[in-house]
Amino acid sequence: MPAPASAIYGSSMVDATDPVAALEVDPVTVLAAVADPVRWAVLELLTDGPRCVCSLQEHIPIAGNLLSYHLKMLRTAGLVTSSRRGRWVDYALAHGSQERMRAALPGARVEVSS
């Protein structure tokens, strides 16, 4: 049986809906996700509560496909979750995302709980 593509290419993809998998995200992946100004703006908007993509698009003036890419990167890092509501997709900060960001810092000794 061939190796999965993630093993071949070293992917760090994580199912953000799986709280256990989200805790296992590489700290560098988390820090890389928050280092981008667009992704940081998304995280700031989501601190007020869940938002649909259309609301995020109103506040972050970039192309829809680029916003989707940035949201995917945040999901991969286990920092946001998504849920479908009819034809709308809502995004929210993942449970423990702030602790996960703190724990990713060098020398941090923060216990991340699910």
N, C-alpha and C positions, 0 to 999 in steps of 0.2 A: 504494500500500500504506500503511495507517495506521501511525502511529508506535507502538512498543510502549508498554504502560502505564507501564513504568518510566521511559521518557523523558518522558511526559506528567506524571506525578506526582512526578518527581524521586526515585524510590526508590533506596535504596542497598543493595538486596538482593544478597547474595553467596552463591554456592554454596560452603559451607564445606568441601566435599569436594574442591574445585578449589584446590590450593595457590597457583596463580598469581593467581586471582581474590581469594583471601583476603588476599594481600599488598597489594592495591589498595584496601583499605577506607579510607574517609575517617577521619582521626584523631579528628574530633569524634564519629563514630559509635562508635568504640572507647571513647572516654572516657565517652560517654553510657551505654554498655552497662555499664561497670564502676562507674558512679556510683550505681547502684541497690543498696540493701542486700541485697535478695533475690538479685540476680545475683552480687553479691560473695560471698555465702554459698555459692552454687553453685560458683563458681570455687575457693573455699577447699576445699570438699569434693572437687573433682576434682583438686586437687594431690596427693592420696593415690593417685590412679589412677582408671581408668574406673569408672563406677557406672551401674546401671540406674535408670530413672526411679523405680521403687518405692523404691529406697534413698534417692534424693534426697528423695522425698516424706516418708520417715520422719524426716529431719533438718530439713526446711523445712516447717513447718506452715501451708501455704497450699493453696487449692483446686487440684485437678489441672489445670484449664484455665488457671489463672493461672500455674502452674509451667511449663506448655507454652509460654505466651506468653513468659516470661522466657528459657526455653531457646532459643526462636526468635530472640529479640533477640541472644543470645550467639552463635548460629550466624551471624546476619546480620553481626555484627561480626567474624566469622572467628576467634572465640576458643575455640569448642568444636566438636567434630564428633560426629556420631551414627552409630550402626551398629545394624542390626536383627539380633537373635539369636532366631529363632523369633518368638514373640509379644512378646518383650521388646525395648526400645530402650535401648542403652547410650550414655552420653555420656562424652566424654573431652576433656581440654584439647587444642586444635589444636596441631599442630607449630608452634613459633615464637610461640605466643600471648603469652608473657611478654615477648619482644622486641618484639612488635607493640604491647603496652601501653606499654612504655618509649618506643618510637619515636613514639607519639602525643602525648607530652608536649611542650609548647612548648619550643623550643630544643634538643630532643634530636637527637643526631647518631648514632643507632644504625643500623647496617646490618641490615635484616631479611632473613634468608635462608630459602629454602624447604627 
